[in-house]
């Protein structure tokens, strides 16, 4: 915990929980042998890459993680950093600052210098990331000043109060949204609050700014909260093991003899720099996105459906079970096709990013909204299979027009939480999923993923997924 911050809360939406999973197929023994051979040959870049492969793509013990980070510390100075921003992974930050906050009789207004400080701290933050990543990651920061007063405040500049003001932010546009409010004199829960991908598909951090440079200073607060967001993204969306990236609140607990604070050193900035320099590999810097389709090594073996044709959103407000019981299209005989108009909406292709397709990154507003997701699964021969689905909140599934899943209870996301045995036809099999956001807040969870396995849960390797380009028939 940052001493400067006092009390820092880092929250998560209910569905966003670390998920257990199997190890990737990479051979740790072979990677270690290749790393040693490259070291002996003086091929430092290759040696580093093979050690990184062991670290980010195989199962390791806590002691092995520490040993590998020591190798990173030894080898990275011998490898030239990237100096070309065009070759770096891009992480999109969209910053919003409320010029005025007015709740009841209390009113605070930023002056011009304080607003300029927001951009300055973003520049310092971006510089820290660029240097710590050896040029592997570039922050793309853009700031918007909101002149409309913020009139609701529950202890922090949170997504429920603030997201409706982000009218220029498109769903799926940002990896992280940072929001500032001048909260001097207000009853604050904390200085900063980080959540999962709850803001139009982006991670969210709200800052309570006292206007004294404490929040908009050397970017220590920003880096601290950003590391929370990275931890959520890598573990929840990309299924990296918990032990790979430590929690920035842990105060340096990342394994025996891995990092120790200097005596009499109050700032934890060195701890955050240690995390960025030695806990993140070149692969991980590129996997932490929420905006670009990319499967981490921990997702590849799940064989998840990579993309869907989406139709929506449909408003379930005032309808039975928030629209779950309402057929917005001909659900028994759907005819999805990209670009086709259906019930006033258009079927569109959308890629899964990470573990699931986050519908919050596609549609907004999303409170009590309904969407349909369609995919074709091409099988080389007819046979038995099992469709496995994870969805938040309530869902239905049809296979070639036959309903196979009926899950009306709103629940958080979980991998393979719904299962159904099916008989696949040879050739294309049409799966249509109806997903209902039953949450009471605009920023609640709304997501879906699908895959085909055998009865034991082993993914079917011979399935080809595609989106319907023409009207699909039963």
Buried (B, 14 or more C-beta within 10 A) or exposed (E): EBEBBEEBBBBBBEBBEBBEBEBBEBBBEEBBEBBEEBBEEEBBBBBBBBBBBBBBBBEBEEEBBBBBBBBBEBBBEEBEEBEEEEEBBBBBBBBBBBBBBBBEEEEBEBEEEBBEBBBEBBEBBBEBBBEBBBBBBBBEBBBBBBEEBBEEBEBBBBBBBBBBBBEEBBBBBBBBBBBBBBBBEBEBBBBBBBBBBBBBBBBBBBBBBBBEEBBBBBBBBBBBBBBBBBBBBBBBBBBBBEBBBBBBBEBBEBBEEBBEEEEEEEBBBBBBBBBBBBBBBBBBBBBBBBBBEBBBBBBEBBBBBBBBBBBBBBBBEEBEBBBBEBEBBEBEEBBBBBEBEBEEBBBBBBEBBBBBBBBBBBBBBBBBBBBBBBBBBBBEEEEEBBBBBBBBBBBBBBBBBEBBBEBBEBBBBBBBBBBBEBEBBEEBBBBBBBBBBBBEBBBBBBBBBBBBBEEEEEBBEEBEBBBBBEEBEB
